[in-house]
Amino acid sequence: MNILVCVTQVPDLEGPFRVRDDGRGYEEAGLVFRMNAYDECALEEALRIKERFGTGRVTALSVGPSRVEQAIRRALEYGADHGVHIAVRDDLRLDALSRASLIASFAAERSFDLTLCGVMSEDSQRGQTGPMLAALLGVPCATMVVSLVVSEDASRVVVERELEGRRRHVVEMDLPAVVTIQSGINRPRYPSLSNKLRARRQELEVIRPQRAESLPVCEILVRTSLPEAQGTGVFIEGSIEEQAEQLARIIRQRALLL
């Protein structure tokens, strides 16, 4: 099978976020970026499918500035066969539709049997790129997938989708198709030493799209701001008995306990 896995970079959520002076997003300086955790599960699922069939090719693709090369090489360390970087300017902001459009332009010419994406990115949490990619390619799509089985003849895929209320939705689709992977479907492997060494020297396929600024968009960023502080915490000190008395007094004062 010929499998495409879309990976993206996200900032470490424990990092110091600072809003840009113009209010158009956050400053990237000082942040540590890593591969999106949902994309790691999608990549692991692609590798398992390849191992099950014994043949095939897994291509890891990322859209973004020069820093996303780290995410692509990380995918090669996990075991992807080929890495593709759709390179755009560092200051160019892409929404889900423009990102999906770039991926679709690439995928339409490569005849992938299956395209896997993480269900969402950890930073924006929109979950739109995968379904938009499927619509642009004109292929079936299943989201929030927690189980995936490809038929023996590699012509269909049966998936289980996670729904609210702990319910599951079973879907059978013809290939090619796009599937977005939910966490919990697998446990991503550790990169092997041989793959790490290969990833360092392997050449990436770099695509520089023309007129990326004129791509279709579905949203406009109006303003970015940090949440306002709602108050400060109170530290209670002293012995256990003293702490209990102070806590009871605070609760009574705030009318939380009669």
N, C-alpha and C positions, 0 to 999 in steps of 0.2 A: 504494500500500500504506500501511496505517496501522501504524506501527512504534513500539513502546515500548522505550526503552533505560533500564535501571536503572543508575544511577551512585551511587557512594559516595565518601566522603572517607576518606583514610588519613593518618596522621601521617608526616612525613618521617622515614625510618628512621635518618637521621644525627642526629636531634635528641636532646636530653638527657632520657631517660625516667626518671621518678621514680614509684615505687609509692605509691599513696595510703596514708594513715595507717591506714585501715580494711582495707587489703589487697584492696579490691574494684576492681582495675584500676589504671590509671596516671593521674597528674595531667596534665591537658591544658594547663595554664598554661605558656606559654613554647614550646609546640610549634607547628610550622608544618604546616598541613594542605593537602592537594592532592587532585586527582581520582585515583582508583585507576587505575593504568596499564592493567590489563586492561579496564576500562570504557572507556578511550579507544579501544582497538581495537574494542570492541563498537559504540561510537558511530560510528567511521569506517566500519564495515561497513554500518551502517544508512544512512548518508549515501550510500554507493556504490550501495546498492540503490535508493534514491530517485532518484538521478541516472540510473541505468540505465532505470528505467521512465518517467522524465520527470515523474511526478506522485507525490503521496503526502505523508505528514506524519510527521515524526519527533518524538516526545515524549520528553523526558529527565525522569526522575523520581528523586528521592532521598528517603530516609527518615532523619530525624534532627533534631538541634537546629538552632538558628538558623544556625550556622556552615556547614551544608551548602548554604546558598543560594549560596555561592561556587562549589561544584562544579556546580550547576545552571546558573549564569550562564556558567561555563566551557564547558559543553556547548552553550549558545546561541551562544557565540563560535565554536565549531567549525562550527555550521550547523544545530543542532536548531531546529525550528519553534516548539516550545512547551515550557515548563518547569513542572514540578509538584513542590511541596514538601509531603510528608506530615510535618507538624511535630509533634514530641514534646518533652517536657521535656528540658532540658539534662542532668539527672541520671538520666534513665531509660535503663537499659541494655537493649538489644534483642539477642536471640539470632537465629539464622537463621530459626527457625520464626515468631517474632513479627514479624520484618521481612517475611518472605514473606506472612504473613497480611494485613498492612496493604497490601502491593502488590496482592495478589489481590483484596481488597475494592474497590480502585480499578479494576483492569484488567477485572474481570468486568462492569463497567457501560459500558465504552468500546469493546468489540469490536475489539481489536487483532488484526491478521493475524499479526504476528510480534513476539515479545518477545526482546530480546537482553540478556544480562548478561555481565559479565566472568566468567571461569572461577572466580575467587576474589578475595578482597580481599588486598592485600599484607600487612596486619597479622595478621589471624586465620588466613588461608589454609585455611579450612574447605571452601569450594566447595559449600555446602549450599543456599544461598538459591535459586539457579536451579531445581534439581530439586524442592525443596519447593514453589516457586511453581507449577511445572507440575502437580504432584500436586493442589494446592488448586484450580487452574483446570480440571483434568481434561483436559489436552491433552498431546500427545507432547513429549518432551524429548530433546535430544542435548547431551552435555557434551564439553569439551576439543576444540572444533571449530576446525580449521585451514583449512577451505575450505567455502564456502557458496554455493550457486547456487539461486536461486528460479526456478521454471518460468515460461514465457512467459505463462501464464494466471494466474499468482500463486496457484495452488491447492496447490502442493507445494514442498518444499525438499529438495535433496540436499546432504548435508554429509559431510565427512571428519573423523573423530575421531582424535585422536592417542592411540595406545596405547603401552604399554611395549615395549621392544625395537625401536623405530623402525617399528612396524607402524601401519597405518591401517585404520580401520573405516568403510566407506561406508554411510550410512543415508539412506533416502528417507522423508519424513514428510509427511502432509497438514497443511495450515495450517488453523487457527492452531496454533502450536507455540512452545516456549521453547527457545532455544539459548544455551549458555554459550560464550563466545569465548576461545580461547587466544591468547597473544601470538605474533607472527610471522605471523598471518593477513594483516596489512596494515601499512602505515606511516601512522600518524595524520597528517593534514594540519596545517599551521599555520593558526591563525585569521586570517581576512581582516579588514582594518580596518573594512569596512562591517558585518561581523557583530559585531565588538567594540563598535562604537557602538550597534548595535541592542540588544545584550545588556544594556547599561547602563540603558537606559530601558524595556525590555520588562517588562511586569508578569507576575509569576509567579502560578500558581494554587496557593493555599495551602489545604491540607486539614488540619483539626485533629480527629483521631479522638477520639471519646468513650471513656472507660474504657480508654485504652491500657495502663494498668497491669494489666488483667485479661486481656491477650492470652495465648494458649497459648504455652508455652515447652517447649523440649526439652533444656535444660541449665541447670545451676545453677553459678554461679561460686563456688568454695569459697575460693580464696586466690590471690593474685598475688604473685610474688616474682622478684627478679632472680637470674640464675644466679650461683652461687658462683665466685669466682676460683679457677682451677686452678693458678696459679703465675705467676711473672713472667718476662719475657724476659731474656736475657743479651746485652748489647751488647759486641761484640768490637772492640777498637781496636788501632791500630798499623799497621805496614806490611803489605803483602799476605802476606809471608813469616811475619810474626809472627801475623797473624790465622789463617793456615793451621795454624801450630803449636798455637795455642790451641784451635782447632776440633778438631783431631785429638786433643788431650789430653782435651777434654770428652767426645768420643765414646768414647774408651777408658775413661774413668772411669765412664761410664754403661753400659758393656758393650754398646754398640751396634755396636762393631766390634772384632773379635779381632785 
